[in-house]
Amino acid sequence: MKTLIINDYGVYLGLHYARLVVRKNDTVLGEYPLVRLKAVHIQSKGVSLSSDLVLACAVRGIKIFFSGYNSFSAISTLYDHKTARVRKKQFEAIDNGRGVQLAAKIIAGKIKNQRSTLLYASRYVDVLPQDNTVYALKSLAGRVQNRNNISADYLLGTEGVAAGLYFNFLKRYSLFPPSFSVRTKRYSKEITNIALNYGYAILQNYVYKAVLNAGLEPYAGVYHTMRSAKPSLVLDIMEEYRSFVVDRNIIKLRHKLAKTDNFDKVKKDVARYILTTMSRKYKYNNRKITLESIIQRQVYRIAGYLAGDGKYKPYVFRW
């Protein structure tokens, strides 16, 4: 085990010797050796934890994340590997144009992965011969990838067009539950959007950890605007992985989601599917490693790119 997700209301997390203990009332729900943990994701309200546990996790480099559908916070460790040089170069890249070049690469990768997700999802439905969505997405990715002197406004516009095509395809062919009509990012009461937002919160925790490990400043983005309580760089990097890590799993769970409007009944399934995806091995540079490790390596490459020490190529999933 590397990641522990807590999504039950009213549980208590304590420390017993070198083990994290999960209790509810007087019942022990589980014990987890700290040596096997890298992160604890708390995804529910009403969870309490001991200061001894927080300190033990900090000493061992175990990050603790608190995330709801519309909020996020993190407890960092005592030994994050940060370097002043990396962050200095990151801030310089935001001003010298290298940042927007990185943003273009990330958005091109996002659109390519949206296209791959639709190709995967098309196995479940009969796509009309005249539907050219996957070709349109390929064209949009190419425009972003091959355009010189690209601007943030152009990226925003192109990403918006791609998102419209992508989610309309998922709706048109019933690849999301029937209740889905439009993508809503915050405060949605529709179960598909709730599931997507919950899944993105889990993905955000993984990316946040990778960003800290690489010594980057999570709140200084190259694409999303910087504002209080918004980890802009984390949100930037997430774009590349949203469709594969989260959307694809919501497609798999669409029939179960369609049978209820109570997300608590399927929340554990969403978390389990995403954790399975993150721990599964995929091909990367002629070898197979876990997706969590791939994301970490990609973030290290982003750090190098921002510092002017190398190139960055988005990770595009193949089917």
SERO-4910 file (N, C-alpha, C, O; in steps of 0.05 Angstrom, whole numbers):
BEGIN
 pado doro    nc1    nc2    nc3   cac1   cac2   cac3    cc1    cc2    cc3    oc1    oc2    oc3
  Met    A     17    -24      0      0      0      0     17     25      0     37     26     15
  Lys    A     11     45    -17     24     70    -17      6     93    -10     15    113      2
  Thr    A    -20     91    -16    -39    112    -11    -63    101      4    -74     80     -2
  Leu    A    -71    116     25    -94    109     40   -115    131     37   -109    154     42
  Ile    A   -139    123     29   -161    142     25   -181    138     48   -191    115     52
  Ile    A   -188    159     62   -208    158     83   -232    174     73   -231    198     69
  Asn    A   -255    160     70   -279    173     60   -304    166     77   -326    168     67
  Asp    A   -299    159    102   -322    153    120   -324    176    141   -304    184    152
  Tyr    A   -348    185    145   -353    206    165   -349    195    193   -357    173    199
  Gly    A   -337    211    210   -336    205    239   -314    186    247   -314    176    270
  Val    A   -294    181    230   -272    163    238   -250    179    251   -248    203    247
  Tyr    A   -233    165    266   -211    177    280   -185    163    271   -184    138    270
  Leu    A   -165    179    265   -139    168    257   -119    173    279   -114    195    287
  Gly    A   -108    151    289    -89    153    311    -63    138    305    -60    126    284
  Leu    A    -45    139    324    -19    126    321    -15    105    343    -19    111    366
  His    A     -8     81    335     -2     60    354     25     48    345     27     33    326
  Tyr    A     46     54    361     73     47    353     78     59    326     77     84    323
  Ala    A     84     44    306     91     55    279     69     48    260     74     44    236
  Arg    A     44     48    269     21     41    252      0     63    254     -6     74    276
  Leu    A    -12     69    232    -35     87    231    -60     70    237    -65     50    223
  Val    A    -75     78    256    -99     62    265   -124     78    258   -126    102    265
  Val    A   -143     66    244   -168     78    237   -190     67    255   -195     42    256
  Arg    A   -203     84    270   -224     76    289   -250     90    283   -250    113    273
  Lys    A   -272     77    289   -298     90    288   -313     81    313   -319     58    317
  Asn    A   -318    100    331   -328     94    357   -308     76    371   -285     85    375
  Asp    A   -315     53    379   -296     35    393   -286     13    375   -272     -6    384
  Thr    A   -292     14    349   -284     -7    331   -260      1    314   -259     23    302
  Val    A   -240    -16    313   -217    -12    296   -223    -22    268   -229    -45    264
  Leu    A   -222     -3    249   -229    -10    221   -204    -19    206   -207    -33    185
  Gly    A   -181    -12    215   -157    -20    201   -132     -9    214   -132     12    227
  Glu    A   -109    -22    209    -83    -13    218    -64    -15    195    -63    -35    180
  Tyr    A    -48      7    191    -31      9    167     -3     17    175      1     39    186
  Pro    A     17      0    170     45      8    177     54     33    163     50     36    138
  Leu    A     65     52    177     74     77    165     95     73    144     98     89    125
  Val    A    111     52    147    133     47    127    122     41    100    136     42     80
  Arg    A     96     34     98     84     27     72     67     49     61     55     46     40
  Leu    A     66     72     74     49     94     65     66    117     53     88    123     63
  Lys    A     55    129     33     67    153     21     49    177     25     58    200     27
  Ala    A     22    172     26      3    194     28    -22    184     41    -30    161     37
  Val    A    -36    202     55    -62    197     66    -81    218     55    -77    242     58
  His    A   -102    209     41   -122    227     29   -147    226     45   -161    205     46
  Ile    A   -154    248     58   -179    249     74   -200    263     57   -198    287     51
  Gln    A   -220    248     49   -240    257     30   -268    260     42   -288    262     27
  Ser    A   -269    262     68   -295    265     81   -294    285    104   -272    290    115
  Lys    A   -317    297    110   -318    314    134   -320    296    159   -325    272    157
  Gly    A   -315    309    182   -319    295    207   -297    275    214   -302    257    230
  Val    A   -274    277    201   -251    260    207   -232    274    226   -225    297    221
  Ser    A   -224    261    247   -205    273    266   -180    256    267   -180    232    261
  Leu    A   -158    269    275   -132    255    276   -115    266    298   -118    289    306
  Ser    A    -97    250    309    -81    258    331    -56    273    322    -46    269    300
  Ser    A    -46    291    340    -22    306    334      2    288    332     21    293    317
  Asp    A      2    266    347     24    247    346     26    234    318     48    230    307
  Leu    A      3    228    306      3    217    279     13    238    259     28    231    241
  Val    A      4    262    261     13    283    243     43    286    244     56    287    223
  Leu    A     55    287    267     84    289    270     98    265    259    119    267    246
  Ala    A     88    241    265    100    216    255    100    216    224    120    207    212
  Cys    A     78    225    212     77    226    183     96    246    172    109    242    152
  Ala    A     98    269    185    116    290    176    145    281    176    160    286    158
  Val    A    153    267    197    181    257    200    187    237    178    209    236    168
  Arg    A    167    221    171    171    199    151    166    208    122    168    192    104
  Gly    A    159    233    118    154    243     91    127    235     80    123    236     56
  Ile    A    108    227     97     81    220     89     64    245     88     60    258    109
  Lys    A     53    252     65     37    276     63      7    270     69     -3    248     63
  Ile    A     -6    289     82    -34    286     89    -50    307     74    -44    331     76
  Phe    A    -70    298     58    -86    316     42   -115    316     52   -126    295     59
  Phe    A   -127    339     53   -155    342     59   -169    354     35   -162    376     26
  Ser    A   -187    340     23   -201    350      0   -230    342      0   -237    319      4
  Gly    A   -247    362     -6   -275    357    -10   -281    362    -39   -262    362    -56
  Tyr    A   -306    365    -46   -313    369    -74   -304    397    -84   -300    401   -108
  Asn    A   -302    416    -65   -296    444    -74   -274    457    -57   -270    481    -58
  Ser    A   -259    441    -42   -238    452    -25   -214    433    -24   -216    409    -30
  Phe    A   -191    444    -16   -167    428    -16   -147    441      3   -144    465      4
  Ser    A   -133    424     19   -110    433     35    -92    409     39    -99    386     35
  Ala    A    -67    415     48    -48    394     51    -30    400     74    -24    423     80
  Ile    A    -20    379     88      0    381    108     26    370     96     27    346     90
  Ser    A     45    387     93     71    379     81     88    365    102     82    366    125
  Thr    A    110    353     93    128    338    110    151    356    119    154    379    109
  Leu    A    167    346    137    190    361    147    213    361    127    231    378    129
  Tyr    A    212    343    108    236    339     90    229    339     61    238    322     46
  Asp    A    212    358     53    207    361     24    233    370     10    248    386     20
  His    A    237    358    -14    262    363    -28    258    388    -46    251    386    -70
  Lys    A    262    411    -35    258    436    -49    286    449    -55    304    446    -39
  Thr    A    288    462    -76    312    477    -83    305    505    -91    285    509   -106
  Ala    A    320    525    -82    315    552    -89    318    557   -119    304    573   -131
  Arg    A    337    543   -131    343    547   -159    319    539   -176    312    553   -195
  Val    A    306    516   -170    283    506   -185    261    527   -184    249    533   -205
  Arg    A    255    537   -161    233    556   -158    239    583   -171    222    596   -183
  Lys    A    265    591   -169    273    616   -182    269    614   -212    258    632   -225
  Lys    A    277    591   -224    273    587   -253    244    585   -260    236    594   -281
  Gln    A    228    573   -242    199    571   -247    187    599   -249    171    604   -268
  Phe    A    193    616   -231    182    643   -232    192    659   -256    177    674   -268
  Glu    A    217    654   -264    228    668   -288    213    658   -313    207    674   -331
  Ala    A    207    632   -314    194    620   -337    166    632   -341    157    634   -364
  Ile    A    152    638   -319    126    650   -321    127    677   -336    108    684   -350
  Asp    A    149    691   -333    152    718   -344    165    718   -372    161    736   -387
  Asn    A    182    698   -377    198    699   -402    186    684   -426    199    682   -447
  Gly    A    162    673   -423    149    660   -445    153    630   -445    138    616   -458
  Arg    A    172    620   -429    175    591   -428    152    577   -414    145    554   -420
  Gly    A    139    591   -396    116    581   -382     93    575   -401     80    554   -399
  Val    A     87    594   -418     64    590   -437     71    569   -457     53    555   -467
  Gln    A     96    565   -464    104    543   -481     99    516   -468     90    497   -481
  Leu    A    105    515   -442     98    491   -427     68    486   -426     59    464   -429
  Ala    A     53    508   -422     24    505   -421     13    494   -447     -5    478   -447
  Ala    A     25    503   -470     16    493   -496     21    463   -498      4    449   -509
  Lys    A     43    454   -489     50    425   -490     30    409   -473     21    388   -481
  Ile    A     24    420   -449      5    406   -431    -23    405   -444    -36    384   -443
  Ile    A    -32    427   -455    -59    427   -467    -60    410   -492    -81    397   -496
  Ala    A    -39    409   -508    -39    391   -530    -41    362   -521    -55    346   -532
  Gly    A    -26    356   -499    -28    329   -488    -55    323   -477    -65    300   -480
  Lys    A    -68    343   -464    -95    339   -454   -114    332   -476   -130    313   -474
  Ile    A   -113    347   -498   -132    342   -520   -127    314   -533   -146    300   -540
  Lys    A   -101    307   -535    -95    280   -546   -106    258   -528   -116    238   -538
  Asn    A   -104    262   -502   -114    242   -484   -145    242   -483   -157    221   -478
  Gln    A   -157    265   -487   -187    265   -490   -194    248   -515   -214    233   -514
  Arg    A   -180    252   -536   -185    236   -561   -181    206   -556   -198    190   -564
  Ser    A   -160    199   -541   -155    171   -535   -178    160   -518   -186    137   -521
  Thr    A   -188    176   -499   -210    167   -482   -235    162   -498   -249    142   -493
  Leu    A   -240    178   -518   -264    174   -535   -260    149   -553   -279    134   -557
  Leu    A   -236    145   -562   -231    120   -578   -235     95   -560   -246     75   -569
  Tyr    A   -226     97   -535   -231     75   -516   -261     72   -512   -271     49   -513
  Ala    A   -275     94   -506   -304     92   -500   -320     83   -524   -342     72   -520
  Ser    A   -311     88   -548   -326     80   -572   -330     50   -574   -346     41   -590
  Arg    A   -314     35   -559   -318      6   -559   -345     -2   -548   -355    -24   -553
  Tyr    A   -357     16   -532   -382     10   -518   -407     18   -534   -429     10   -528
  Val    A   -403     34   -555   -426     45   -570   -421     44   -600   -399     40   -609
  Asp    A   -443     47   -615   -441     49   -644   -439     78   -652   -459     93   -650
  Val    A   -416     87   -660   -412    115   -667   -421    120   -695   -414    104   -713
  Leu    A   -436    141   -699   -446    147   -726   -423    152   -745   -403    165   -738
  Pro    A   -425    142   -770   -403    146   -789   -396    175   -794   -372    182   -799
  Gln    A   -415    193   -792   -410    221   -797   -399    236   -773   -393    260   -775
  Asp    A   -396    223   -751   -386    236   -727   -355    239   -730   -341    219   -731
  Asn    A   -346    264   -731   -318    269   -735   -304    281   -711   -284    295   -713
  Thr    A   -315    275   -687   -304    287   -662   -275    280   -658   -259    297   -651
  Val    A   -268    254   -661   -241    246   -655   -221    259   -675   -199    265   -668
  Tyr    A   -230    264   -700   -213    277   -719   -211    307   -713   -189    318   -716
  Ala    A   -232    318   -703   -231    347   -696   -212    351   -672   -197    371   -672
  Leu    A   -213    333   -653   -195    335   -630   -166    332   -639   -148    346   -629
  Lys    A   -161    314   -657   -133    311   -668   -124    336   -681   -101    344   -678
  Ser    A   -142    349   -696   -135    374   -710   -129    396   -690   -110    412   -693
  Leu    A   -146    398   -669   -142    419   -648   -115    415   -634   -101    434   -628
  Ala    A   -109    390   -627    -83    385   -614    -60    393   -632    -40    404   -622
  Gly    A    -62    387   -657    -41    395   -676    -38    425   -678    -15    434   -680
  Arg    A    -60    439   -677    -58    469   -679    -43    480   -655    -26    498   -657
  Val    A    -48    469   -632    -35    478   -607     -5    471   -608     12    486   -601
  Gln    A      0    446   -617     27    436   -616     45    450   -637     69    453   -631
  Asn    A     34    457   -660     51    468   -681     50    498   -684     64    509   -702
  Arg    A     35    512   -668     32    541   -671     56    555   -658     63    548   -635
  Asn    A     67    574   -672     89    591   -661     77    615   -646     55    624   -652
  Asn    A     92    624   -626     83    648   -611     55    646   -600     38    664   -604
  Ile    A     49    623   -588     22    618   -579     16    636   -554     34    642   -539
  Ser    A     -9    643   -551    -17    660   -529    -35    645   -510    -47    624   -517
  Ala    A    -37    655   -486    -54    642   -466    -84    643   -474    -99    625   -470
  Asp    A    -92    666   -487   -119    668   -496   -126    647   -518   -148    636   -518
  Tyr    A   -107    642   -536   -111    622   -557   -114    594   -544   -131    579   -552
  Leu    A    -97    589   -524    -99    563   -510   -126    560   -497   -138    539   -499
  Leu    A   -135    581   -483   -161    579   -469   -183    574   -489   -201    558   -484
  Gly    A   -183    588   -512   -204    584   -532   -203    556   -544   -224    544   -547
  Thr    A   -179    546   -550   -177    520   -562   -185    498   -542   -199    479   -550
  Glu    A   -176    501   -518   -184    481   -497   -214    481   -493   -225    459   -490
  Gly    A   -226    504   -494   -255    505   -490   -270    492   -513   -290    478   -508
  Val    A   -261    495   -538   -274    482   -561   -271    452   -558   -290    437   -562
  Ala    A   -246    443   -551   -241    414   -547   -259    402   -525   -270    381   -529
  Ala    A   -261    416   -503   -278    407   -481   -307    404   -489   -320    385   -482
  Gly    A   -317    423   -504   -344    422   -514   -349    397   -531   -369    383   -528
  Leu    A   -331    393   -550   -333    369   -568   -332    343   -551   -347    325   -556
  Tyr    A   -313    342   -533   -308    318   -517   -332    311   -500   -342    288   -501
  Phe    A   -343    330   -484   -365    324   -466   -391    320   -482   -408    305   -473
  Asn    A   -394    333   -504   -418    329   -521   -418    301   -532   -439    288   -534
  Phe    A   -395    290   -539   -393    263   -549   -401    243   -527   -417    225   -532
  Leu    A   -391    247   -503   -398    230   -480   -427    230   -474   -439    210   -467
  Lys    A   -439    254   -476   -468    257   -472   -484    244   -495   -503    229   -490
  Arg    A   -476    250   -519   -492    241   -543   -494    211   -544   -514    200   -552
  Tyr    A   -472    197   -537   -472    168   -539   -477    154   -512   -471    130   -508
  Ser    A   -488    169   -493   -496    158   -466   -472    144   -452   -476    124   -439
  Leu    A   -448    155   -455   -425    144   -441   -423    154   -413   -407    144   -397
  Phe    A   -439    174   -406   -444    183   -379   -473    177   -372   -489    173   -390
  Pro    A   -480    176   -347   -508    171   -339   -527    191   -352   -519    213   -359
  Pro    A   -553    183   -356   -572    201   -369   -576    228   -356   -584    247   -369
  Ser    A   -570    230   -330   -574    255   -316   -554    276   -324   -557    300   -318
  Phe    A   -532    268   -337   -511    287   -345   -520    303   -369   -529    293   -389
  Ser    A   -518    330   -366   -524    347   -389   -502    366   -396   -496    371   -419
  Val    A   -488    376   -375   -466    395   -380   -446    392   -358   -453    386   -335
  Arg    A   -421    397   -364   -400    395   -344   -401    419   -324   -400    442   -333
  Thr    A   -405    412   -299   -406    433   -278   -384    428   -258   -381    406   -246
  Lys    A   -367    448   -254   -343    444   -238   -347    446   -208   -334    432   -193
  Arg    A   -366    463   -200   -369    467   -171   -398    466   -163   -416    475   -177
  Tyr    A   -402    456   -139   -429    456   -126   -450    442   -143   -474    449   -141
  Ser    A   -442    423   -159   -462    409   -175   -478    389   -157   -467    378   -138
  Lys    A   -503    385   -164   -519    365   -151   -524    341   -168   -538    322   -160
  Glu    A   -514    341   -193   -517    319   -211   -495    298   -206   -471    306   -204
  Ile    A   -502    273   -205   -483    253   -195   -458    249   -212   -437    243   -201
  Thr    A   -460    252   -238   -437    249   -255   -416    270   -249   -393    265   -247
  Asn    A   -426    295   -247   -407    317   -241   -396    315   -213   -373    321   -208
  Ile    A   -412    305   -194   -402    300   -167   -379    279   -168   -359    283   -155
  Ala    A   -384    258   -183   -364    237   -186   -338    247   -199   -316    241   -191
  Leu    A   -341    263   -220   -318    275   -234   -303    293   -215   -278    291   -213
  Asn    A   -316    310   -200   -303    329   -182   -289    314   -160   -267    321   -152
  Tyr    A   -301    292   -150   -289    276   -129   -264    262   -140   -243    261   -127
  Gly    A   -266    251   -164   -243    238   -176   -220    257   -182   -197    250   -178
  Tyr    A   -226    281   -191   -206    301   -196   -192    309   -170   -168    316   -170
  Ala    A   -207    309   -148   -195    316   -122   -174    295   -114   -153    302   -103
  Ile    A   -179    270   -119   -159    249   -114   -135    253   -132   -112    251   -122
  Leu    A   -139    257   -157   -117    262   -176   -101    286   -167    -76    285   -169
  Gln    A   -114    307   -158   -100    331   -149    -80    325   -127    -58    335   -126
  Asn    A    -88    307   -109    -70    300    -87    -45    287    -97    -23    293    -88
  Tyr    A    -48    269   -116    -24    255   -128     -6    276   -141     19    275   -137
  Val    A    -17    294   -157     -1    313   -171     12    333   -152     35    340   -156
  Tyr    A     -2    341   -132      9    359   -112     34    347    -99     54    361    -96
  Lys    A     32    322    -92     55    308    -79     78    307    -99    101    312    -91
  Ala    A     73    302   -124     95    300   -144    108    328   -148    132    330   -151
  Val    A     92    349   -147    102    376   -150    120    383   -127    142    395   -131
  Leu    A    112    377   -103    129    382    -79    155    367    -81    176    377    -75
  Asn    A    153    341    -89    177    325    -91    197    336   -111    221    332   -108
  Ala    A    187    349   -132    205    361   -152    215    388   -145    231    400   -160
  Gly    A    207    399   -122    217    424   -113    204    448   -125    214    470   -123
  Leu    A    181    444   -139    167    466   -152    147    479   -133    139    467   -113
  Glu    A    140    504   -139    120    518   -124     92    512   -135     86    519   -157
  Pro    A     76    498   -119     50    489   -129     30    511   -136     11    507   -151
  Tyr    A     34    535   -125     15    557   -129     24    576   -151     10    597   -155
  Ala    A     46    571   -165     55    588   -186     51    573   -213     69    559   -222
  Gly    A     28    577   -226     21    562   -250     31    576   -275     39    600   -275
  Val    A     29    561   -297     37    572   -323     12    575   -341     14    587   -363
  Tyr    A    -11    565   -332    -35    567   -348    -59    577   -331    -71    597   -339
  His    A    -65    564   -309    -86    573   -292    -77    599   -277    -53    602   -271
  Thr    A    -95    617   -273    -88    642   -259    -81    636   -230    -91    618   -218
  Met    A    -63    653   -220    -54    650   -192    -72    666   -174    -76    690   -178
  Arg    A    -83    653   -154    -99    667   -134    -99    650   -108    -91    627   -108
  Ser    A   -107    663    -87   -105    651    -60   -119    624    -59   -141    621    -70
  Ala    A   -106    605    -46   -118    578    -42   -122    562    -67   -137    542    -67
  Lys    A   -109    570    -89   -111    555   -114    -84    545   -123    -68    562   -132
  Pro    A    -78    519   -121    -52    509   -130    -50    508   -160    -54    487   -172
  Ser    A    -44    531   -172    -47    534   -201    -29    514   -217    -39    503   -237
  Leu    A     -4    510   -209     13    492   -224      2    464   -222      4    449   -242
  Val    A     -8    456   -199    -19    429   -196    -43    426   -215    -45    405   -228
  Leu    A    -60    446   -217    -83    445   -235    -74    444   -264    -86    431   -281
  Asp    A    -52    459   -270    -41    458   -297    -33    429   -305    -41    419   -326
  Ile    A    -17    417   -288     -6    390   -294    -28    369   -295    -27    350   -310
  Met    A    -49    372   -278    -71    354   -278    -85    351   -305    -95    330   -311
  Glu    A    -85    373   -320   -100    373   -346    -92    349   -363   -108    338   -377
  Glu    A    -67    342   -362    -57    320   -379    -69    293   -372    -70    276   -390
  Tyr    A    -78    290   -348    -85    263   -338   -115    260   -331   -124    238   -326
  Arg    A   -130    282   -332   -158    280   -323   -174    259   -338   -188    243   -326
  Ser    A   -173    259   -364   -191    242   -380   -184    212   -375   -202    196   -374
  Phe    A   -159    206   -373   -151    178   -370   -156    168   -341   -168    147   -337
  Val    A   -147    183   -322   -148    174   -294   -176    175   -283   -185    157   -269
  Val    A   -192    196   -290   -218    200   -278   -241    194   -297   -257    177   -292
  Asp    A   -242    209   -320   -265    206   -338   -269    177   -347   -291    167   -348
  Arg    A   -247    164   -354   -249    137   -364   -262    118   -343   -277    100   -350
  Asn    A   -255    123   -318   -266    106   -297   -295    113   -291   -311     95   -283
  Ile    A   -303    138   -295   -331    145   -292   -348    132   -315   -370    124   -310
  Ile    A   -336    130   -338   -349    116   -360   -354     87   -352   -375     76   -357
  Lys    A   -334     74   -340   -336     46   -331   -358     43   -310   -372     23   -309
  Leu    A   -362     64   -294   -381     62   -272   -408     74   -278   -425     78   -261
  Arg    A   -413     81   -304   -437     96   -311   -463     82   -304   -482     95   -296
  His    A   -463     56   -307   -488     41   -301   -494     42   -271   -517     44   -263
  Lys    A   -473     39   -255   -477     40   -226   -485     69   -217   -502     72   -199
  Leu    A   -473     89   -229   -480    116   -222   -509    123   -231   -522    139   -217
  Ala    A   -518    111   -253   -544    117   -263   -566    106   -245   -590    114   -247
  Lys    A   -559     87   -227   -579     74   -210   -584     89   -184   -602     81   -168
  Thr    A   -570    110   -179   -573    124   -153   -567    154   -157   -552    162   -175
  Asp    A   -578    170   -139   -571    199   -138   -557    205   -112   -552    228   -105
  Asn    A   -550    184    -97   -535    186    -72   -506    178    -77   -500    155    -78
  Phe    A   -489    198    -79   -461    192    -86   -447    176    -65   -428    161    -71
  Asp    A   -455    178    -40   -442    163    -19   -443    133    -24   -426    118    -14
  Lys    A   -463    124    -39   -465     95    -45   -445     85    -65   -439     61    -67
  Val    A   -433    103    -80   -414     95   -101   -386    108    -97   -368    104   -113
  Lys    A   -384    125    -77   -359    139    -72   -335    121    -70   -314    126    -81
  Lys    A   -338     99    -55   -316     81    -51   -308     67    -77   -284     61    -82
  Asp    A   -328     62    -95   -321     50   -121   -305     69   -138   -286     61   -151
  Val    A   -312     95   -138   -297    114   -153   -268    115   -143   -249    115   -159
  Ala    A   -265    117   -117   -238    118   -105   -222     93   -112   -198     94   -119
  Arg    A   -235     70   -110   -221     44   -115   -212     43   -144   -190     34   -150
  Tyr    A   -229     51   -163   -222     50   -191   -198     68   -197   -180     61   -212
  Ile    A   -198     92   -185   -176    111   -190   -150    101   -178   -129    103   -190
  Leu    A   -151     90   -153   -127     79   -141   -116     56   -157    -92     54   -159
  Thr    A   -133     40   -168   -124     18   -185   -110     28   -210    -89     18   -217
  Thr    A   -121     49   -222   -108     61   -245    -81     72   -238    -62     68   -253
  Met    A    -79     86   -215    -53     98   -208    -32     77   -201     -8     83   -204
  Ser    A    -40     54   -192    -20     34   -184    -14     14   -207      4     -3   -204
  Arg    A    -30     16   -229    -25     -2   -251      0      7   -267      6     31   -268
  Lys    A     13    -12   -280     38     -6   -295     31     -1   -324     16    -15   -336
  Tyr    A     44     20   -335     41     27   -363     69     31   -375     89     35   -360
  Lys    A     70     31   -401     96     33   -415    106     62   -413     91     81   -419
  Tyr    A    131     64   -406    144     90   -404    174     87   -409    188     74   -394
  Asn    A    183     99   -431    211     97   -439    221     68   -439    241     61   -427
  Asn    A    206     51   -454    213     23   -459    213      6   -434    226    -15   -434
  Arg    A    199     14   -413    195     -3   -390    168      2   -378    155     22   -386
  Lys    A    159    -15   -361    132    -11   -349    135     -3   -319    149    -17   -304
  Ile    A    123     19   -312    122     29   -285     94     38   -278     78     42   -296
  Thr    A     89     42   -252     62     51   -244     57     79   -255     75     95   -259
  Leu    A     31     85   -258     23    111   -267     31    133   -247     39    155   -255
  Glu    A     30    126   -222     39    145   -201     69    153   -206     76    176   -204
  Ser    A     85    133   -213    114    138   -218    117    153   -244    135    170   -246
  Ile    A    100    148   -264    101    162   -289     96    192   -285    110    209   -295
  Ile    A     75    198   -269     69    226   -264     92    239   -249     98    262   -256
  Gln    A    104    226   -230    127    238   -216    150    244   -236    162    265   -234
  Arg    A    156    225   -253    177    230   -273    171    252   -292    188    268   -299
  Gln    A    146    254   -300    137    276   -317    140    303   -303    148    323   -316
  Val    A    134    304   -278    136    329   -263    166    337   -260    173    360   -261
  Tyr    A    183    317   -255    212    323   -255    221    335   -282    237    353   -283
  Arg    A    210    324   -303    216    335   -330    206    364   -333    219    381   -346
  Ile    A    183    369   -322    172    396   -322    191    415   -307    197    437   -316
  Ala    A    201    406   -284    221    423   -269    245    428   -286    255    451   -287
  Gly    A    255    408   -300    278    412   -318    272    430   -341    289    447   -348
  Tyr    A    249    428   -352    241    445   -375    239    474   -366    249    492   -380
  Leu    A    227    479   -343    225    507   -333    252    519   -327    256    543   -329
  Ala    A    271    501   -319    298    511   -314    315    513   -339    338    521   -337
  Gly    A    304    506   -362    319    507   -387    338    485   -391    356    487   -408
  Asp    A    334    463   -376    354    440   -378    345    417   -396    359    397   -398
  Gly    A    321    419   -408    312    397   -424    286    403   -438    276    425   -437
  Lys    A    276    382   -452    251    385   -466    229    372   -450    234    356   -432
  Tyr    A    204    379   -457    181    366   -444    162    355   -465    154    369   -483
  Lys    A    156    329   -462    137    316   -479    114    305   -462    119    289   -444
  Pro    A     89    313   -467     67    303   -451     64    273   -454     72    261   -474
  Tyr    A     53    261   -433     49    232   -434     21    226   -446      1    234   -435
  Val    A     22    213   -469     -3    207   -484     -9    177   -481      8    160   -487
  Phe    A    -33    171   -472    -41    144   -467    -49    130   -493    -62    143   -510
  Arg    A    -42    105   -496    -48     89   -519    -68     68   -512    -69     58   -489
  Trp    A    -84     60   -531   -104     39   -526    -97     14   -542   -111     -6   -540
***
